[in-house]
Amino acid sequence: MKKIAKCIVVSGIISIFLWGTAAWPFELLYEKQGKAYYKGDDGITIEHEIAPNATTPSFLYRNVDNKVMYFRAPNGKTLEARHVGAALSLSSVPEYDWWHGCSPTSAGMMMGYYDINGYAGLYYQRLVPRGPAELSTFSAGTYRANKAIASSQHVAGYYTGYLNSGDDPCDGNLVTCHGGGNCLADFMGTSQDMNWLFPACNGVIAQPVNSDGGTLFWNYTDGTALTSADIYIFGSCFWETSGMYGVGEYVQYRGYSFSSLYNRVIDEQRIDGTGGFTYANFKNEIDSGRPVLLHLDGHSMLAYGYSDPSTVYVRDTWNPGIHTMTWNGTYGGMQHYAMTCFTPSGGSIVPDDLVANVSPMIYLLIGQ
């Protein structure tokens, strides 16, 4: 779907068509002996013969990614030609029904995406073990993705009913409750009272930490990125309760790593400082093949595409299908305020889920 703008003026450059991706301004260096010399956005110099008494623009140059064309107008000014309303959405993005928490379910969709598609030419097939991740869980059945999101051990230890609080069947840490974390909800702290953190964390966070289905995310109010390394330095009261940090723990539990993992308040919602995560930042994540967790004031979803000027495509845990919202807008009456970005690393050059689609009993025997 495209929207065409007939004439838009941007930073003094007349644009016949406007593409959503920025390009360096086209620079006229000098004119000499009937020729004009221009500097392109890749630094090279372009020589152009000036047509005397020209009445129509003449072609000069395409930029390095072929998204912008430049012309010389008869009045000597430079025209740029771009497209407006560029839309991009990632393919083979899972849609998962709510499974004991919107945040771990949305993170499960992110893990499922990399399990199915890989990243940067590498495989990440252990992110959803026991076989390839499903594309949808919106029907009756038993799903591998649900085990990665919230395992039966997690549910037995921490979940009694949606929004229940202060009644965890197992009132201890992951090791005490079931020998260590084994799913996203475990590591993200979802549904967990975390009474074992107190009294050391008195004055830092309220007790109990999460009601059933809830997950906590920390952010810097000035809009700068709060990384997993940052929050770890702050101490266990912070990283143990961080949903973002837990995503990294889960990825490492599955035998991979990450080159980037952070929370960031969107630019329009920052309280202080000079800038936050922008729509352009989000587009760059999608253009780079990375879906992003989108946080509302009370809900999490997976953002996987965009359509200019400000539409975001999301996978919601409430209903299947394509859903959209406006950047910095509301969805279901809840305000968009932050994102969690993740870049996987440590993948395999060959398919690494070597026991795909085997009996669940085998996975019990090998401890998965």
Buried (B, 14 or more C-beta within 10 A) or exposed (E): EEEEEEEEEEEEBBBBBBBBBEBEBBEBEEEEEEEBBBBBBEEEEBEBEBEEEEEEBBEBBBBEEEBBBBBBEEEEEBBBBBBBBBBBBBEEBBBBBBBBBBBBBBBBBBBBBBBBBBBEEBBBBBBBBBBBBBBBBBEEEEBBBBBBBBBEBBBEBBBBEEEBBEBBEBBBBBEEBBEEBBBBBBBBBBBBBBBBBBEEBEEBBEBBBBBBBBBBBBBBEEBBBBBBEBBBEEEEBBBBBBBBBBBBBBBEBBBBBBEBBBBBBBBBBBEEEEEBBBBEBBBEBBBEBBBBBBBBEEBBBBBBBBBBBEBBBBBBBEEBEEBEBEBBBEBEEBBBBBBBBBBBBBBBEEEBBEEEEEEEEEBEEEEB
